């Protein structure tokens, strides 16, 4: 298992999946503000409408009381001047005599209101004013009996047009709604800015942690003051980092020491076995076969331990590389001869022009051999392997294409980890222990290059290695 230095997950992915903490806080606080301001605005509009209705009802009740009292003191034939005295541009009055139901007087400039009087639900109107909608207008209706010494003389009808006040109130409410929405937009912007500023230490720690992956420095606090919660989190992460770093270092030391000791012992065993095979003329066929198997397995274990030691040196930066301009065309030919000396596999090479890279010849040959062996291992013997060599403006590019079982997209980033292998049921059941591609990545990145893979299950894989071009190749021609 490889211990990664630093903290690799992004802080913005801690919490809900793929949800920005800044967005969540902004939406949450804005929603609370919307509910609060919306509730206050709704309550205010309701109170204003209620106050308007109550005020008009009280005014109508007062007018009805005073007019009825004046009519009670006046002879019915003289009611018209009384009504004219109280009439106003938005107030209509009428008086009906009780004995014959004749309208003795009416007053008020409400257009066509007198003609609609029979259609108005006066029977549902009492001395308590009510607001009703008539012909698209808001009308306050009131009916008041006119009595004198307990005797009913007639009835007083009042209608007050309050449509203008309702329209003004509606305009005011709409203005209030627009102002509320505008205020919410401003508040949301300010909240987003404040939250972004508050989360700046976390973003800086995220960047620092990403930059420190693979480096031996622990996570530190940003320069400016940070919240107490962030400081405690950083201290906890630093403590965890130190423990992981110490564990990883002890693991590497143990692996290197054990690999070195085992390699020495196995080299001695291999030497004795090979010596016995050369001198053992009296060995039976069964004994010779057993010794050959032991020699083969010992040789395989020695190479495995060598890979472990080299991988440990690469990860610790102790592997020395001899970088110089080399011709990748010749390296490709040599690697193919070493991997397939008997030419049992069809390897198609496409190299239209010489490509000179700035790399270590021995290590790039090793990279090629690992990738070619990997292509042979995970594809059928009758399937060809394609090797393409070309260059771009800054890179020397090697591509190795096989038509084997392929690799699922979810495992593309994991196949370069040590000891990782794609599930055996999807491919072949034989193979190594998963060090080849890890060594390839370490070597290529050690030479300032890049390695990647494109693969589709059932359609094969394409491994791409990019190496820097030699300096003289990069220089523009004069």
N, C-alpha and C positions, 0 to 999 in steps of 0.2 A: 504494500500500500504506500502511495506517495503522499506526504504531507505537504500541502500548499502553504506557502508563507503568505501572511496577510489575511484579509477578510474579503473573499471573492464575491459573495452575493451583494447585490445592490440594495441599499437601504430602502429605496422606494418600493421594493418587492416584499418588504417585511410587512405583514398585515394581510389585507385582502389581496387576492390574486390579481396582478396587473392593474392595480388601482393606485393612483397617485394620492399620497397622504395630503398633499396640498389641495387637490381637487375635492377630496372627501371632506376636509375641514371647511373649505370655502362653501361647498354646497350645503353642508350641515348648518353652519352658522347663518348663511343667507336664508335658508328655509325657516330657521327659528325667527330671524328678523322679519321675514315675510309674514309668518303667522302672527307675530306680535303686532307689527304695524298694521297688517290687514284687519286684525281683530279690533284694534283701536279705531281705525278708519270706519269700519262697519258700524261699530257702536256709536261713533260720533255722528255719522250720517243718519242713523236711526233716531238718535236723540234730537238732531236738528229737525228732521221731518216731524217727529212727535211734538216738539215745541211749536213748530209752525201750525200744526193742526189744532193743538190745544189753544194756542193764542187766538186763532180765528174763531174757534168755538166759543171761547170766553167772550170775545168781542161781540159775536152774534147774540149770545145769551143776554149780554148787557143791553144791546140795542133793542132786542125784542121786549125786554122788561120795561124799558123806558117808554118805547112807543106804545105798548099796550096800555100802560098807565095813562099816557096822554089821551089815547083814544077813549079810554073809559070815562075820562072827564069831559069829553067832547061829544056833541050830538052827532049821530051817525052821518047826517047830511053834510057835516063839516069835517069829515075825516080826511078829505083830499089835501087840504093845506098842511095838515099834520104829516102826512106821508111825504109831501113835497119837501118839507123841512128836513126830514131825515134822509131823504134819498141822496145817493152819491153815484159817481160814475160806475162803480162796481157793485152797487147795492140796489136791489129791486124789492119793492114792497107792494103788498096788496091787502085789502081788507074786505071781508065778505060778511054780509049781515046774516044773522042766525035765522031769522024768521023765514025768509024766502030764498036764502042762499045767493042773493044778488051781490055781485061785486060792486061795492059802492065807490071804491077809489083804488087807484094803482099809481105807482110812481117808480121811476128809475129808468135809465137809458139802456138797459140790457137789450140788445137787438133780438127781436122775435121771441123774447122770453115769455111775453104775455100770451102769445098764441100757443105756446107749448105747455101752458099751465095745466090744462086738463090731463096731459100725459105724465106729469110729474107725480111720483108716488107720495102724495101728501099724506095718504092714510098711514104710511109707515113712518111718517115724520112726527116727532113729538116736540115738546117744548125744549128738549135737549138737542142742540144743533148736531147735525150729521153731515159728513162730507160724501158727496156722490158725484160720479162722472156722468155728465150729460152733454151729448154732442161734442165729445172730445175736450170738454172743459171741466175743471174741478170746481164744483159748486157746493157751498155750505148752505144747507136747507134748515129752516126752523119754522114751526107752526105754534102760535101762541094764542090762547083764548082771550077774548076781551070781555071782562066782567065788571059789573057795577053793582055794589051792595049784594053780591051773591047771585045776580042775574046775568046770564050769558047773553051778551049783545051781538057777538060775532067772533070771527077768527082773523088773526093777523098772520099773513104769510110773508116770509123773508127769504131772499136768495142772494147770496153774496158770491161773486166770481173771484176766486183766488188762483186762477190759472197762472197769472203772471208770477205770483210768489212761488208757485210750484216750479215753474220754469227756471226762475232764478236759483231756487234750491237745487234743481237738477244740474244746472250749469256749475254751481259751486261744488256739488258732489263729484261731477266729472273732472273738474279741475283738481280737486283733492285726490282723486284716483290717479290722475296723470302725475301729479307731484309725488304721490307715494311710490309709483313705479320708478320715476326718475331717481327718487331718494334711495330706493332699493338697489338700483343699478350702481349708483355712486358708492353705496355702502358695500356692495359686493366687490367692487373694484378695490376699495380701501382694505377690505378684509383680505382679499387675495394678496395684495401687496404686503400687508402686515404678516400674514402667514408665511409668505415666501421669504420675507426677511427673517422671521423667526426660525424657519427651517434651513437657513443658510449654513449653520454649523453642521447639520447632518449631511448636506450636499457636499460640503468641503471634506468631511470625514469619508464620505463615499468615494470621492475622487482620490483622496490620499490612500485609502485602502486598495483601490483598484491599481494605483500606481505602484504600490508596494508589494504586489503579488510576486513572489519569487525573490524578494529582497529581505535581508535580515534585520530591517528596522521595524520596531513595534509601532502600532498605531498611536499617534499623538494628537493632542487637542489643537484646534485652530488658534491663530494668534489672538483674535479678539475674544472678549468675554463670552462665555457660553452658559446656557441654563444649567442648573444644578443636576437635572435629570440626565442631560447629555453628558455632563462630566462623569457622572456615575456609570453611565453606559460605556463610555470610553475606557474607564478604568477596568470595568469587568471584561471588556473585549481585549484590552492589553494583557490582563492576567491570563485569559484564555489563550491568547496568542503565544505568550511566553511558555505556557505549558505545552502547547502543540509544537512549538519550535524545539523545545528541549526533547520532547518525545521523538520528533522527527530526526533530530541530530543523533540521539542514542540509537534509533533504528538504523540510520545510515552507517554509523560506526560498527554496529553489530553485524550488519549485512556485509560490509566490506571486510571486516576481520574474519568472519566465518567463510566468506567466499575465498579469501586469500589462503586460509588454512586448508580448506577443502581442495582448492586447486592444487596446492603443493602436494598434498597426500595423493590425490588422484593422478597427478603426473607421475609420481613414483610407481603407483600401481600400474598405470598404462605402460610405463617402461618395462617393468618386470613381466607383464603379460606378453608384450610384443617380443621381448627377449626369449621368453619361453616358447612362443610360436616359432621363432626363427631356429631355435636350437632343438626343439622337441621333435626329433625324427622318429622317436618310438611312441608318439602320441596316437591314440586310437581316433578314428573319425569323430566319435562322440565328444571326446575330450577337446579335440581341435575346434569343433564347432562351438563348444561352450566357451573356450578361450577367445574365439573370434567375436562372439556376442558380447563377452565382457569387455574386450578391447573397444568395440564399437560404442557401447554404452558409456564407457569411461571417456572416450573421445567426445561424445555428445555432452556429457556433464562438464567436461573441462571448458568447452565452448560456451555452455550456459553460464558457468561461473565467470568466464571472461566478460560476457555481456553484462552480467550484474556489476562487476567491478568497473567496467567502462561507463555504465549508466550512472553509477555513484559518482565517478569522477566528473562526468558531464554536468550532473545536477549541482555539484559543489563548485563547478568552474575550474577544476584542476586539470582538465584534459587539454593538452597543448596541441594547437593546430598550426600547421605550416601553410599559410594562405599565400598563394601565388597564382599567376595566370596559367591556366591549364586548358588543354583542348578536350572538350567533353566528347567529341567524336571518337577519339582514341580510347577514352575511358569507357565509353559504351561498348566498344568492340571487345575490350579486355574483360569487362564484367560478364558479357554474354558467354565468352569462351570459358570463364571460370564456373559459371552457373550451369551451363549445359555443354560440357566439352564434347559429348558425342552427338550433339545436334539432334536430340530426340524430340524437341519441341519446335514448332514453327514460330519464330520471333521475327516479326516484320519491323524493320527499322526505317524510319523516315527522317532523314537529315539532309535537307537540300543545300545547306551551306555550313561551313565550319563555324563552330560556336566556342568562344573562349570565355571562361568564367574565372572569377577570383575565388578560389576554393582550395581545399586540401585534397590532393589527388587520392591518397589512400582512403580518406574518409568518404569522399564522394563515390569512390568505387564500392565501398562498403554499403553506402546508402542504396546504390543501384542493385547490388546483389540481394539485399534484403527485400526490396520491392519486387524484383524478378522472381525470387523464391516464393514470395507471398502470392504473386500472380499464378505461378505454376501450381502451388499448393491448393488454391481455391478455384481452379478451373479444370475442366476435363482435358485429358492428353490430346484429343483431336481438335481442341479449340485453339485458335491462334492468339498470340500475345503481340500487341502493337506498341512500339516504342517510338515516340516522336520527339525530335530535338529541334528547337528553334530559339530565336531571341527576339525580345522587344527592345524598346528604347533604353531600358535600365536593367532588364532581367535576362538571364539565360534560363530557358524553360525546358524541363524534362517531363514528359508525360508517358505513363505506362498504363495501358488499357488491357483489361482482360474481359472475358465473356463468361465469367463464372456465376456463382450464386448471388452475388451482390450483397450490399449492406443496407439495412434499414436506415432511413434518414435520422431517426431518433438516436442512433448510435454513432453517427459520423464524428462527433466531438469526443467520444469516449475511446475509440479504437487506438488512439495515440497514447493512452494511459498505460503505464506498466501493468503487466499481468492481466490486462483486459482482453477478453475474447468474445466474439459474437457468438450467440447461442448455437451450440453445436448442431441442434436439430434442424437449423436453417441451412446448414452447409455440411461440411465434412466433419467426421468425428475425430480425425487425426490432425496433428499439427503441433506447434510449439506451445509455449506457456504465455505468449503475449508480450514478449520483449522486443521483437523486431521493429515494429512501428514506433515504439517509444524511443528506441535508439535512433531511428531515422529522423524523428522530429528533433531530438536533442542535437544530433549532428548538424542538421540543416540550419536550425536556429543558431547554433554555435558559429556557423559560417555566414551569419547575417542574412539567411535566406528564409523562405517560407515553404510550407508543405500543406497540402489540402487534398480532399477526396471528393469526388462526385460519383454517386452510386445509386442504382435502383435495383431492388430485389428482383432476381431473375434475369437481369440484363447486364450484369457485370459491374466493374468498378474502374474508375480512372483516377490514378494518383498523380498529382502535379507537384513538381519540385521547382522552386524558383531560386536561383542563385544570382548574386550580383555579377554583372559583367566586369571583365578585367578593366582597369583604369584606362588603358590605351584604347579600348573598344568604346568606352563612354565618351572620350574626348572628341569633340566635333572636328571634322576635317577642315583644314584651312584651304 
